[in-house]
Amino acid sequence: MTVFLLFVVILATVAPGSAQQTHTLEWGVEVGEEFTYVLQRKLVDAAWEQNMNNLIPFLSHLDEGQKIFASVEALDEIPTEVNPSDLPTSRWTLVRENDSVVISTVASGFAFPIGDWDVLGEAFNVTGIAGMTLIDTNEEWGTILSGPLEGSSYTDIYHEQRYEKENGTQVYLRWTISYAGNRVVDVVFVQWHPGMPTILPAELEITTILLAGLGVAIAIIVGVLVYKKAKSRKSLMQKLGE
């Protein structure tokens, strides 16, 4: 499973065989600029911990509701022509808010160059991956990858990432993995602003909803049967009393 999930992420960020092309890309952030992020949800089954730590290296350093300060450490120079499969990258320093511990000095993926979303679409291989859809609004650009895990009839994955068009920073990241209708992974990591919750309320599992619905249905059926049986007995007593 680890190999497949890592393969998904690689496919989602690298376009195969792209040629050098001109562009209008530019950085929307500056070295030293800082942003606040929070882990709004962290549900990770023990069997999936290593997988998720590989996908999100800083995840093991954060508890649900914890914030980090992400500051721009370095920005690659953007050449006149770029290959979408090898976009310029940004490097970030991540500091945990509650105790000021530095959890990374080489983090990447927190921002992409802005201004040429067609090039980014090629870089993320949006049209080349089954189950991937594009997010493209006035404010945000991103992708959603959703579908069954290859080789498994019981496991489904959902991966969503969104970036702010104004500066290219990541504003939303979610990984959800479900097995037989039950979530074994649910991670939500967002760029935080005052007034936003630091912890999201729990969501009901599909199986919980189905079981609850089944319970209600059974209760209704039992109620109807009891009512009919009582009515039948009353009718018989009435006949005997005639």
C-alpha atoms as a printed R data frame, in Angstrom:
    type eleno elety resid chain resno       x       y       z
1   ATOM     1    CA   MET     A     1   0.000   0.000   0.000
2   ATOM     2    CA   THR     A     2   2.834   2.357   0.791
3   ATOM     3    CA   VAL     A     3   4.272   2.023  -2.699
4   ATOM     4    CA   PHE     A     4   0.907   2.709  -4.337
5   ATOM     5    CA   LEU     A     5   0.143   5.791  -2.277
6   ATOM     6    CA   LEU     A     6   3.582   7.248  -2.897
7   ATOM     7    CA   PHE     A     7   3.105   6.469  -6.596
8   ATOM     8    CA   VAL     A     8  -0.174   8.404  -6.527
9   ATOM     9    CA   VAL     A     9   1.526  11.471  -5.092
10  ATOM    10    CA   ILE     A    10   4.368  11.279  -7.601
11  ATOM    11    CA   LEU     A    11   1.911  11.021 -10.498
12  ATOM    12    CA   ALA     A    12  -0.122  13.895  -9.127
13  ATOM    13    CA   THR     A    13   2.873  16.216  -9.113
14  ATOM    14    CA   VAL     A    14   4.882  15.192 -12.183
15  ATOM    15    CA   ALA     A    15   3.829  15.337 -15.818
16  ATOM    16    CA   PRO     A    16   5.394  12.638 -18.009
17  ATOM    17    CA   GLY     A    17   7.673  13.672 -20.845
18  ATOM    18    CA   SER     A    18   6.849  17.387 -20.837
19  ATOM    19    CA   ALA     A    19   8.989  19.604 -23.054
20  ATOM    20    CA   GLN     A    20  10.563  22.932 -22.161
21  ATOM    21    CA   GLN     A    21   8.116  25.777 -22.721
22  ATOM    22    CA   THR     A    22   7.789  29.488 -22.183
23  ATOM    23    CA   HIS     A    23   5.544  30.677 -19.400
24  ATOM    24    CA   THR     A    24   4.397  33.555 -17.205
25  ATOM    25    CA   LEU     A    25   5.241  31.947 -13.877
26  ATOM    26    CA   GLU     A    26   6.406  34.018 -10.922
27  ATOM    27    CA   TRP     A    27   6.723  33.584  -7.187
28  ATOM    28    CA   GLY     A    28   3.876  35.007  -5.127
29  ATOM    29    CA   VAL     A    29   5.796  34.717  -1.847
30  ATOM    30    CA   GLU     A    30   9.094  36.130  -0.616
31  ATOM    31    CA   VAL     A    31  11.921  34.660   1.445
32  ATOM    32    CA   GLY     A    32  11.201  35.239   5.129
33  ATOM    33    CA   GLU     A    33   7.425  35.447   4.684
34  ATOM    34    CA   GLU     A    34   5.530  33.400   7.282
35  ATOM    35    CA   PHE     A    35   2.181  31.618   7.288
36  ATOM    36    CA   THR     A    36   0.286  29.759  10.003
37  ATOM    37    CA   TYR     A    37  -1.082  26.245   9.491
38  ATOM    38    CA   VAL     A    38  -3.110  23.939  11.710
39  ATOM    39    CA   LEU     A    39  -3.815  20.209  11.760
40  ATOM    40    CA   GLN     A    40  -7.604  20.315  12.057
41  ATOM    41    CA   ARG     A    41  -8.094  16.563  12.025
42  ATOM    42    CA   LYS     A    42  -5.802  13.617  12.641
43  ATOM    43    CA   LEU     A    43  -7.344  10.183  12.493
44  ATOM    44    CA   VAL     A    44  -4.726   7.595  11.539
45  ATOM    45    CA   ASP     A    45  -5.150   3.895  12.210
46  ATOM    46    CA   ALA     A    46  -1.984   2.293  13.573
47  ATOM    47    CA   ALA     A    47  -1.637   0.116  10.470
48  ATOM    48    CA   TRP     A    48  -1.449   3.240   8.301
49  ATOM    49    CA   GLU     A    49   0.882   5.412  10.396
50  ATOM    50    CA   GLN     A    50   4.025   4.686   8.392
51  ATOM    51    CA   ASN     A    51   2.226   5.279   5.099
52  ATOM    52    CA   MET     A    52   1.012   8.690   6.207
53  ATOM    53    CA   ASN     A    53   4.359   9.669   7.732
54  ATOM    54    CA   ASN     A    54   5.914   8.957   4.342
55  ATOM    55    CA   LEU     A    55   3.313  11.077   2.572
56  ATOM    56    CA   ILE     A    56   3.314  13.934   5.118
57  ATOM    57    CA   PRO     A    57   6.719  13.895   6.875
58  ATOM    58    CA   PHE     A    58   5.757  16.483   9.500
59  ATOM    59    CA   LEU     A    59   2.530  14.664  10.462
60  ATOM    60    CA   SER     A    60   4.179  12.597  13.205
61  ATOM    61    CA   HIS     A    61   5.309  15.829  14.910
62  ATOM    62    CA   LEU     A    62   1.808  17.267  15.266
63  ATOM    63    CA   ASP     A    63  -1.245  16.457  17.336
64  ATOM    64    CA   GLU     A    64  -4.751  17.333  16.271
65  ATOM    65    CA   GLY     A    65  -5.379  21.041  16.807
66  ATOM    66    CA   GLN     A    66  -1.696  22.030  16.855
67  ATOM    67    CA   LYS     A    67  -0.425  24.920  14.738
68  ATOM    68    CA   ILE     A    68   2.862  25.459  12.970
69  ATOM    69    CA   PHE     A    69   4.547  28.555  11.603
70  ATOM    70    CA   ALA     A    70   5.787  27.967   8.056
71  ATOM    71    CA   SER     A    71   8.357  30.480   6.776
72  ATOM    72    CA   VAL     A    72   9.887  30.685   3.308
73  ATOM    73    CA   GLU     A    73  13.529  29.617   3.532
74  ATOM    74    CA   ALA     A    74  14.506  29.673  -0.171
75  ATOM    75    CA   LEU     A    75  12.968  29.965  -3.641
76  ATOM    76    CA   ASP     A    76  14.370  28.393  -6.785
77  ATOM    77    CA   GLU     A    77  15.094  30.786  -9.617
78  ATOM    78    CA   ILE     A    78  12.457  30.550 -12.345
79  ATOM    79    CA   PRO     A    79  14.126  30.153 -15.775
80  ATOM    80    CA   THR     A    80  12.772  31.633 -19.000
81  ATOM    81    CA   GLU     A    81  11.629  28.175 -20.086
82  ATOM    82    CA   VAL     A    82  10.497  25.472 -17.697
83  ATOM    83    CA   ASN     A    83   9.736  21.791 -17.866
84  ATOM    84    CA   PRO     A    84   6.404  21.095 -16.098
85  ATOM    85    CA   SER     A    85   7.862  17.864 -14.761
86  ATOM    86    CA   ASP     A    86  10.585  19.863 -13.007
87  ATOM    87    CA   LEU     A    87   8.977  23.020 -11.636
88  ATOM    88    CA   PRO     A    88  10.972  25.429  -9.464
89  ATOM    89    CA   THR     A    89  10.420  24.608  -5.786
90  ATOM    90    CA   SER     A    90  10.240  26.478  -2.523
91  ATOM    91    CA   ARG     A    91  11.811  25.357   0.752
92  ATOM    92    CA   TRP     A    92  10.285  26.100   4.124
93  ATOM    93    CA   THR     A    93  11.152  26.020   7.808
94  ATOM    94    CA   LEU     A    94   8.386  24.621  10.023
95  ATOM    95    CA   VAL     A    95   8.182  25.614  13.689
96  ATOM    96    CA   ARG     A    96   5.644  24.107  16.073
97  ATOM    97    CA   GLU     A    97   3.702  26.904  17.757
98  ATOM    98    CA   ASN     A    98   3.221  25.562  21.287
99  ATOM    99    CA   ASP     A    99   6.896  24.856  22.054
100 ATOM   100    CA   SER     A   100   8.809  26.569  19.189
101 ATOM   101    CA   VAL     A   101  10.415  23.257  18.152
102 ATOM   102    CA   VAL     A   102  11.753  23.274  14.590
103 ATOM   103    CA   ILE     A   103  10.262  20.214  12.923
104 ATOM   104    CA   SER     A   104  11.722  20.785   9.450
105 ATOM   105    CA   THR     A   105  14.069  23.124   7.606
106 ATOM   106    CA   VAL     A   106  13.656  21.584   4.149
107 ATOM   107    CA   ALA     A   107   9.878  21.231   3.795
108 ATOM   108    CA   SER     A   108   8.526  21.711   0.274
109 ATOM   109    CA   GLY     A   109   5.147  21.808  -1.425
110 ATOM   110    CA   PHE     A   110   3.805  24.704   0.636
111 ATOM   111    CA   ALA     A   111   3.817  26.986  -2.417
112 ATOM   112    CA   PHE     A   112   4.101  26.847  -6.197
113 ATOM   113    CA   PRO     A   113   4.815  29.619  -8.698
114 ATOM   114    CA   ILE     A   114   1.687  31.479  -9.810
115 ATOM   115    CA   GLY     A   115   0.445  33.114 -12.984
116 ATOM   116    CA   ASP     A   116   0.383  30.217 -15.452
117 ATOM   117    CA   TRP     A   117  -2.149  27.622 -14.356
118 ATOM   118    CA   ASP     A   118  -1.905  25.687 -17.626
119 ATOM   119    CA   VAL     A   119   1.716  24.847 -16.813
120 ATOM   120    CA   LEU     A   120   0.695  23.792 -13.309
121 ATOM   121    CA   GLY     A   121  -2.051  21.623 -14.809
122 ATOM   122    CA   GLU     A   122   0.585  19.797 -16.842
123 ATOM   123    CA   ALA     A   123   2.840  19.507 -13.805
124 ATOM   124    CA   PHE     A   124   0.065  17.866 -11.794
125 ATOM   125    CA   ASN     A   125  -0.900  15.728 -14.804
126 ATOM   126    CA   VAL     A   126  -4.549  16.626 -14.197
127 ATOM   127    CA   THR     A   127  -5.872  15.087 -17.421
128 ATOM   128    CA   GLY     A   128  -3.661  12.015 -17.288
129 ATOM   129    CA   ILE     A   129  -4.770  10.364 -14.059
130 ATOM   130    CA   ALA     A   130  -8.044   8.470 -13.703
131 ATOM   131    CA   GLY     A   131 -10.160   9.785 -10.866
132 ATOM   132    CA   MET     A   132  -8.499  13.214 -10.788
133 ATOM   133    CA   THR     A   133 -10.531  16.408 -11.169
134 ATOM   134    CA   LEU     A   134  -9.439  20.023 -11.363
135 ATOM   135    CA   ILE     A   135 -10.304  22.799  -8.914
136 ATOM   136    CA   ASP     A   136 -10.108  26.160 -10.674
137 ATOM   137    CA   THR     A   137 -11.940  29.135  -9.174
138 ATOM   138    CA   ASN     A   138 -11.194  32.852  -9.008
139 ATOM   139    CA   GLU     A   139  -9.446  32.348  -5.668
140 ATOM   140    CA   GLU     A   140  -8.090  28.778  -5.674
141 ATOM   141    CA   TRP     A   141  -6.430  26.178  -7.879
142 ATOM   142    CA   GLY     A   142  -5.988  22.525  -6.981
143 ATOM   143    CA   THR     A   143  -6.859  18.902  -7.594
144 ATOM   144    CA   ILE     A   144  -9.011  16.116  -6.180
145 ATOM   145    CA   LEU     A   145  -8.038  12.482  -6.595
146 ATOM   146    CA   SER     A   146 -10.750  10.023  -5.622
147 ATOM   147    CA   GLY     A   147 -11.371   6.341  -6.221
148 ATOM   148    CA   PRO     A   148 -10.620   2.761  -5.211
149 ATOM   149    CA   LEU     A   149  -7.141   1.708  -4.162
150 ATOM   150    CA   GLU     A   150  -5.559  -0.296  -6.963
151 ATOM   151    CA   GLY     A   151  -5.834  -4.006  -6.290
152 ATOM   152    CA   SER     A   152  -8.322  -3.634  -3.439
153 ATOM   153    CA   SER     A   153 -12.102  -4.008  -3.534
154 ATOM   154    CA   TYR     A   154 -12.568  -2.568  -0.041
155 ATOM   155    CA   THR     A   155 -10.233   0.448   0.125
156 ATOM   156    CA   ASP     A   156 -11.029   3.912  -1.236
157 ATOM   157    CA   ILE     A   157  -8.801   6.981  -1.203
158 ATOM   158    CA   TYR     A   158  -9.553  10.701  -1.370
159 ATOM   159    CA   HIS     A   159  -6.824  13.285  -1.767
160 ATOM   160    CA   GLU     A   160  -7.556  17.010  -2.111
161 ATOM   161    CA   GLN     A   161  -5.089  19.867  -2.284
162 ATOM   162    CA   ARG     A   162  -5.839  23.540  -2.920
163 ATOM   163    CA   TYR     A   163  -3.576  26.548  -3.471
164 ATOM   164    CA   GLU     A   164  -4.351  30.246  -3.245
165 ATOM   165    CA   LYS     A   165  -4.025  31.901  -6.635
166 ATOM   166    CA   GLU     A   166  -2.948  35.235  -5.152
167 ATOM   167    CA   ASN     A   167   0.321  33.935  -3.686
168 ATOM   168    CA   GLY     A   168   0.522  30.233  -4.591
169 ATOM   169    CA   THR     A   169   0.496  28.950  -1.004
170 ATOM   170    CA   GLN     A   170  -1.225  25.745  -0.012
171 ATOM   171    CA   VAL     A   171  -4.474  26.495   1.802
172 ATOM   172    CA   TYR     A   172  -6.012  23.026   2.143
173 ATOM   173    CA   LEU     A   173  -4.788  19.433   2.225
174 ATOM   174    CA   ARG     A   174  -6.893  16.378   2.957
175 ATOM   175    CA   TRP     A   175  -6.185  12.663   2.888
176 ATOM   176    CA   THR     A   176  -9.048  10.248   3.536
177 ATOM   177    CA   ILE     A   177  -8.696   6.483   3.273
178 ATOM   178    CA   SER     A   178 -11.641   4.192   3.927
179 ATOM   179    CA   TYR     A   179 -11.697   0.444   4.355
180 ATOM   180    CA   ALA     A   180 -15.025  -1.400   4.080
181 ATOM   181    CA   GLY     A   181 -16.837   1.896   4.647
182 ATOM   182    CA   ASN     A   182 -14.867   2.844   7.773
183 ATOM   183    CA   ARG     A   183 -12.269   5.591   7.764
184 ATOM   184    CA   VAL     A   184  -8.803   4.411   8.679
185 ATOM   185    CA   VAL     A   185  -7.198   7.746   7.744
186 ATOM   186    CA   ASP     A   186  -8.670  11.237   7.862
187 ATOM   187    CA   VAL     A   187  -6.168  14.088   7.869
188 ATOM   188    CA   VAL     A   188  -7.067  17.749   7.308
189 ATOM   189    CA   PHE     A   189  -4.266  20.336   7.250
190 ATOM   190    CA   VAL     A   190  -5.086  23.955   6.409
191 ATOM   191    CA   GLN     A   191  -3.669  27.438   6.331
192 ATOM   192    CA   TRP     A   192  -5.088  29.051   9.459
193 ATOM   193    CA   HIS     A   193  -6.574  32.521   9.891
194 ATOM   194    CA   PRO     A   194  -8.155  34.093  13.005
195 ATOM   195    CA   GLY     A   195 -11.689  32.813  13.555
196 ATOM   196    CA   MET     A   196 -11.065  29.410  11.957
197 ATOM   197    CA   PRO     A   197 -11.498  26.299  14.150
198 ATOM   198    CA   THR     A   198  -8.360  24.432  15.124
199 ATOM   199    CA   ILE     A   199 -10.213  21.110  15.455
200 ATOM   200    CA   LEU     A   200 -13.038  19.963  13.209
201 ATOM   201    CA   PRO     A   201 -16.045  18.144  14.677
202 ATOM   202    CA   ALA     A   202 -16.125  14.401  14.117
203 ATOM   203    CA   GLU     A   203 -18.004  13.082  11.102
204 ATOM   204    CA   LEU     A   204 -20.256  10.038  11.202
205 ATOM   205    CA   GLU     A   205 -18.963   6.921   9.481
206 ATOM   206    CA   ILE     A   206 -20.980   5.513   6.590
207 ATOM   207    CA   THR     A   207 -21.454   2.248   8.437
208 ATOM   208    CA   THR     A   208 -22.674   4.109  11.516
209 ATOM   209    CA   ILE     A   209 -25.267   5.939   9.438
210 ATOM   210    CA   LEU     A   210 -26.352   2.720   7.739
211 ATOM   211    CA   LEU     A   211 -26.619   0.859  11.042
212 ATOM   212    CA   ALA     A   212 -28.592   3.707  12.566
213 ATOM   213    CA   GLY     A   213 -30.930   3.707   9.575
214 ATOM   214    CA   LEU     A   214 -31.277  -0.056   9.783
215 ATOM   215    CA   GLY     A   215 -32.097   0.215  13.478
216 ATOM   216    CA   VAL     A   216 -34.807   2.781  12.799
217 ATOM   217    CA   ALA     A   217 -36.252   0.617  10.010
218 ATOM   218    CA   ILE     A   218 -36.319  -2.466  12.252
219 ATOM   219    CA   ALA     A   219 -37.972  -0.470  15.047
220 ATOM   220    CA   ILE     A   220 -40.676   0.735  12.647
221 ATOM   221    CA   ILE     A   221 -41.307  -2.781  11.316
222 ATOM   222    CA   VAL     A   222 -41.496  -4.231  14.835
223 ATOM   223    CA   GLY     A   223 -43.848  -1.426  15.857
224 ATOM   224    CA   VAL     A   224 -46.149  -2.096  12.918
225 ATOM   225    CA   LEU     A   225 -46.204  -5.858  13.604
226 ATOM   226    CA   VAL     A   226 -46.958  -5.315  17.294
227 ATOM   227    CA   TYR     A   227 -49.707  -2.855  16.411
228 ATOM   228    CA   LYS     A   228 -51.273  -5.274  13.906
229 ATOM   229    CA   LYS     A   229 -51.066  -8.143  16.348
230 ATOM   230    CA   ALA     A   230 -52.691  -6.094  19.116
231 ATOM   231    CA   LYS     A   231 -55.408  -4.906  16.778
232 ATOM   232    CA   SER     A   232 -56.064  -8.467  15.632
233 ATOM   233    CA   ARG     A   233 -56.376  -9.707  19.229
234 ATOM   234    CA   LYS     A   234 -58.717  -6.841  20.090
235 ATOM   235    CA   SER     A   235 -60.895  -7.656  17.111
236 ATOM   236    CA   LEU     A   236 -61.132 -11.307  18.190
237 ATOM   237    CA   MET     A   237 -62.135 -10.323  21.749
238 ATOM   238    CA   GLN     A   238 -64.766  -8.019  20.351
239 ATOM   239    CA   LYS     A   239 -66.222 -10.884  18.276
240 ATOM   240    CA   LEU     A   240 -66.272 -13.207  21.296
241 ATOM   241    CA   GLY     A   241 -68.097 -10.603  23.309
242 ATOM   242    CA   GLU     A   242 -70.874 -10.304  20.748
